[in-house]
Amino acid sequence: MTATPHPLIQAAELHSALAAATPPVLLDVRWQLGGPPGVDEYAAGHLPGAHYLDLDVELAAPPGTAGRHPLPDPGVFGAALRRAGVRAGRPVVVYDAGPATSAARAWWLLRWAGHRDVRVLDGGLAAWRAAGLPESTDVPADGDGDFEPVPGQLPTLDAAGAAELARTGLLLDARAGERYRGEVEPVDPRAGHIPGAVSAPTTENLTADGRFRSAAELAARFGALGVEDREVGVYCGSGVTAAHELLALAVAGRDGAALYPGSWSEWSGDPRNPAATGALPG
């Protein structure tokens, strides 16, 4: 079996890979919560050869009782990937504007769907630009991808599973600390966190320049949170930022933690689910 590649790729390494005879497929998945689709930013400049995927449309199902960003319909997701040229035996690199939030969502989804060679551009487009590497406004023609998603290749949690894991294992809340504590809630029906969950903001995964901290630093961070020898799950607001935490865990050598796709947007929308507030798990 082919070894799983390191989940991150640096800008200079990617630039060299794109000059190879068989370059990786590039996916631009720029997105921001509450902002306009990233397609306009893509049109203004992107990595040469990159195809744009819309997180809200192609990397998620429509919002509803399952949350703001449910897992995508495999047919819709697969069609978007094939249009972008994704093939089962060809590497894929995904990137966003910088902090890797939406790129991590795409990285996780591709692996959940069975693709074995997916990496995230560390630092995103900001790192590419900082290295003085070229951009393009050309939109590539539709690709000839053959990838057929086989969902379920990575573990997920439903609301009941998340509640159970908060009691018996370690459930990490990847949102900002003030949302975890219930001091603010800008998007979802109620403030607070899942009782028993531990606060682990994704901002602490990064250095000041927006790149991921070293594997040793991340391992120390997650070790202090208690990941050793425990079953681990992650949630956030809607299942996007949580993927960033899963990516950081993978960099730290702890791959395979579970994602709660519905996250707080699903949990808080059901009045039967309790909400804890404050700095302690509750």
C-alpha positions as CSV (number, residue, x, y, z in Angstrom):
1,M,0.0,0.0,0.0
2,T,1.3,3.5,-0.9
3,A,2.3,5.5,2.2
4,T,0.1,8.4,3.1
5,P,1.8,11.6,2.0
6,H,2.6,14.4,4.5
7,P,-0.6,16.5,4.6
8,L,1.2,19.8,3.9
9,I,3.2,21.0,0.9
10,Q,5.4,24.2,0.9
11,A,5.1,26.8,-1.8
12,A,8.6,26.1,-3.3
13,E,8.0,22.4,-3.3
14,L,4.6,22.8,-5.1
15,H,6.2,25.1,-7.7
16,S,8.7,22.4,-8.5
17,A,6.0,19.7,-8.6
18,L,3.9,21.8,-11.1
19,A,6.8,21.7,-13.5
20,A,6.9,17.9,-13.5
21,A,5.6,15.8,-16.3
22,T,2.6,14.8,-14.3
23,P,1.8,17.8,-12.0
24,P,-0.7,17.5,-9.2
25,V,-4.3,18.7,-9.7
26,L,-4.7,22.1,-8.1
27,L,-8.0,23.1,-6.4
28,D,-8.6,26.6,-5.3
29,V,-11.3,26.6,-2.6
30,R,-11.1,30.1,-1.3
31,W,-14.1,30.9,1.0
32,Q,-15.0,33.0,4.0
33,L,-17.8,32.8,6.5
34,G,-20.5,35.2,5.6
35,G,-18.5,36.6,2.7
36,P,-19.1,36.4,-1.1
37,P,-18.1,33.3,-3.0
38,G,-14.3,33.1,-3.6
39,V,-14.8,32.8,-7.4
40,D,-14.3,36.6,-7.9
41,E,-11.0,36.4,-6.0
42,Y,-10.1,33.3,-8.1
43,A,-10.8,35.3,-11.3
44,A,-8.5,38.1,-10.2
45,G,-5.6,35.7,-9.8
46,H,-4.9,32.1,-8.9
47,L,-2.2,29.5,-9.1
48,P,-1.6,28.6,-12.7
49,G,-3.8,25.7,-13.7
50,A,-6.0,25.7,-10.6
51,H,-9.7,24.9,-10.8
52,Y,-12.1,26.7,-8.5
53,L,-14.5,24.7,-6.3
54,D,-17.3,26.4,-4.4
55,L,-17.4,25.3,-0.7
56,D,-21.0,26.2,-0.2
57,V,-22.2,24.4,-3.4
58,E,-19.7,21.6,-4.1
59,L,-18.1,20.9,-0.8
60,A,-21.3,20.9,1.2
61,A,-24.9,19.9,0.9
62,P,-27.6,22.7,1.4
63,P,-28.0,23.9,4.9
64,G,-30.8,22.5,7.1
65,T,-31.4,20.5,10.2
66,A,-28.1,18.7,9.7
67,G,-26.2,22.0,10.0
68,R,-24.9,24.9,7.9
69,H,-22.4,22.7,5.9
70,P,-23.6,19.1,5.8
71,L,-21.4,16.6,4.0
72,P,-21.9,17.0,0.2
73,D,-23.9,14.8,-2.0
74,P,-21.3,12.3,-3.4
75,G,-22.7,12.8,-6.9
76,V,-22.3,16.6,-6.8
77,F,-18.9,16.3,-5.1
78,G,-17.7,13.7,-7.6
79,A,-18.8,15.7,-10.6
80,A,-17.0,18.8,-9.4
81,L,-13.8,16.8,-8.8
82,R,-13.9,15.2,-12.2
83,R,-14.6,18.5,-13.9
84,A,-11.4,19.8,-12.1
85,G,-9.4,16.8,-13.4
86,V,-9.1,14.8,-10.2
87,R,-8.1,11.3,-10.9
88,A,-7.7,8.4,-8.5
89,G,-4.0,7.9,-9.2
90,R,-2.9,11.6,-9.4
91,P,-1.9,13.8,-6.5
92,V,-4.1,16.7,-5.5
93,V,-3.1,19.9,-3.8
94,V,-5.7,22.2,-2.4
95,Y,-5.3,25.8,-1.2
96,D,-7.2,28.8,0.0
97,A,-6.3,32.4,0.8
98,G,-4.1,31.6,3.8
99,P,-5.1,30.0,7.0
100,A,-6.1,26.6,5.3
101,T,-9.6,26.6,6.8
102,S,-11.5,25.8,3.6
103,A,-8.5,24.0,2.1
104,A,-8.6,21.6,5.1
105,R,-12.3,20.9,4.5
106,A,-11.4,19.9,0.9
107,W,-8.4,17.8,2.1
108,W,-10.6,16.0,4.6
109,L,-13.5,15.4,2.1
110,L,-11.2,14.0,-0.5
111,R,-9.8,11.5,1.9
112,W,-13.2,10.8,3.4
113,A,-14.2,10.0,-0.2
114,G,-11.3,7.6,-0.7
115,H,-8.5,9.7,-2.4
116,R,-5.1,8.7,-1.0
117,D,-2.8,11.5,-2.2
118,V,-4.1,14.9,-1.0
119,R,-2.0,17.8,0.4
120,V,-2.7,21.4,1.5
121,L,-0.5,24.3,0.5
122,D,0.9,25.5,3.8
123,G,0.1,29.2,4.2
124,G,-2.1,29.2,1.1
125,L,-2.1,31.8,-1.6
126,A,-0.4,34.3,0.8
127,A,2.6,32.0,1.1
128,W,2.7,31.5,-2.7
129,R,2.7,35.3,-3.2
130,A,5.3,35.8,-0.4
131,A,7.6,33.5,-2.3
132,G,7.2,35.6,-5.4
133,L,5.7,32.8,-7.5
134,P,3.6,33.4,-10.5
135,E,-0.2,33.7,-10.7
136,S,-2.6,33.5,-13.6
137,T,-6.1,34.7,-14.6
138,D,-6.5,32.0,-17.2
139,V,-9.4,29.6,-16.4
140,P,-8.3,26.1,-17.4
141,A,-10.6,23.9,-19.5
142,D,-12.7,21.3,-17.8
143,G,-10.5,18.3,-16.8
144,D,-10.9,14.6,-17.7
145,G,-11.1,13.3,-14.1
146,D,-12.1,9.8,-13.3
147,F,-12.4,9.9,-9.5
148,E,-15.5,8.3,-8.0
149,P,-16.1,9.1,-4.3
150,V,-16.5,6.2,-2.0
151,P,-17.8,8.0,1.2
152,G,-17.0,6.9,4.7
153,Q,-13.2,6.3,4.5
154,L,-12.7,8.6,7.6
155,P,-14.7,8.4,10.9
156,T,-17.6,10.8,11.6
157,L,-19.8,11.5,14.5
158,D,-23.5,12.3,14.8
159,A,-25.0,14.3,17.6
160,A,-25.4,11.3,19.9
161,G,-21.9,10.1,19.1
162,A,-20.4,13.6,19.9
163,A,-22.2,13.7,23.2
164,E,-21.0,10.2,24.1
165,L,-17.4,11.0,23.1
166,A,-17.4,14.1,25.2
167,R,-18.1,11.8,28.2
168,T,-15.9,8.9,27.4
169,G,-13.1,10.3,25.2
170,L,-12.0,13.7,24.1
171,L,-14.2,16.0,22.0
172,L,-12.3,19.2,20.9
173,D,-14.2,22.4,20.0
174,A,-12.2,24.2,17.3
175,R,-14.0,27.5,17.4
176,A,-12.7,30.7,18.9
177,G,-12.6,30.7,22.7
178,E,-15.3,33.4,23.1
179,R,-17.7,31.3,21.1
180,Y,-16.9,28.2,23.2
181,R,-17.4,30.1,26.4
182,G,-20.8,31.4,25.1
183,E,-19.8,35.1,25.3
184,V,-20.8,35.6,21.6
185,E,-22.6,33.6,19.0
186,P,-22.7,35.4,15.6
187,V,-24.2,32.7,13.5
188,D,-25.9,29.8,15.3
189,P,-29.2,29.5,17.3
190,R,-27.6,29.4,20.8
191,A,-24.3,30.2,22.4
192,G,-22.1,27.8,24.3
193,H,-20.6,24.4,23.7
194,I,-21.3,20.7,23.9
195,P,-21.1,19.7,27.5
196,G,-17.8,17.9,28.2
197,A,-16.1,19.3,25.1
198,V,-12.6,20.9,25.5
199,S,-11.7,24.3,23.9
200,A,-9.0,24.0,21.2
201,P,-9.1,27.1,18.9
202,T,-7.6,26.5,15.5
203,T,-5.7,29.8,15.7
204,E,-3.3,28.1,18.0
205,N,-2.3,25.6,15.3
206,L,-0.6,28.4,13.3
207,T,2.4,30.6,13.5
208,A,2.3,34.4,13.0
209,D,2.7,34.0,9.2
210,G,-0.3,31.8,8.9
211,R,1.6,28.5,8.4
212,F,1.2,25.5,10.6
213,R,3.4,25.1,13.6
214,S,5.9,22.2,13.5
215,A,4.9,18.7,14.2
216,A,6.6,18.7,17.5
217,E,4.9,21.9,18.6
218,L,1.5,20.6,17.5
219,A,2.1,17.3,19.2
220,A,2.9,19.1,22.4
221,R,-0.2,21.3,22.1
222,F,-2.5,18.3,21.6
223,G,-0.7,16.3,24.2
224,A,-1.5,19.0,26.7
225,L,-5.1,18.8,25.7
226,G,-5.2,15.1,26.4
227,V,-5.2,13.3,23.1
228,E,-2.9,10.6,24.1
229,D,-4.5,7.1,24.3
230,R,-8.0,8.5,23.9
231,E,-10.5,8.4,21.2
232,V,-10.7,11.9,19.7
233,G,-13.4,13.9,17.9
234,V,-13.6,17.5,16.7
235,Y,-16.4,19.9,16.0
236,C,-16.7,23.6,15.2
237,G,-19.5,25.8,14.0
238,S,-20.5,23.9,10.8
239,G,-17.8,21.3,10.1
240,V,-15.3,23.5,8.2
241,T,-12.9,24.8,10.9
242,A,-13.0,21.4,12.5
243,A,-11.2,20.0,9.5
244,H,-8.4,22.5,10.2
245,E,-8.0,20.9,13.6
246,L,-8.0,17.4,12.0
247,L,-5.3,18.6,9.6
248,A,-3.2,19.9,12.5
249,L,-3.7,16.6,14.3
250,A,-2.5,14.8,11.2
251,V,0.6,17.0,11.1
252,A,1.2,16.1,14.7
253,G,1.1,12.4,13.9
254,R,-2.4,11.8,15.1
255,D,-4.4,11.1,12.0
256,G,-7.9,9.5,12.0
257,A,-9.7,11.6,14.6
258,A,-13.4,11.8,14.0
259,L,-15.3,14.8,12.6
260,Y,-18.7,15.8,13.8
261,P,-20.0,17.3,10.4
262,G,-23.1,18.9,11.8
263,S,-21.1,20.6,14.6
264,W,-22.6,23.4,16.7
265,S,-24.9,24.5,13.9
266,E,-26.7,21.2,14.1
267,W,-26.4,20.7,17.9
268,S,-27.6,24.2,18.9
269,G,-30.5,24.0,16.5
270,D,-32.1,21.1,18.4
271,P,-33.6,22.4,21.7
272,R,-33.3,19.0,23.2
273,N,-29.5,19.3,23.2
274,P,-28.0,20.9,26.3
275,A,-25.5,23.8,26.0
276,A,-22.7,24.6,28.5
277,T,-21.0,28.0,28.9
278,G,-17.9,29.2,30.5
279,A,-14.3,28.2,30.2
280,L,-14.7,24.7,31.7
281,P,-16.0,21.7,29.7
282,G,-19.1,21.6,31.9
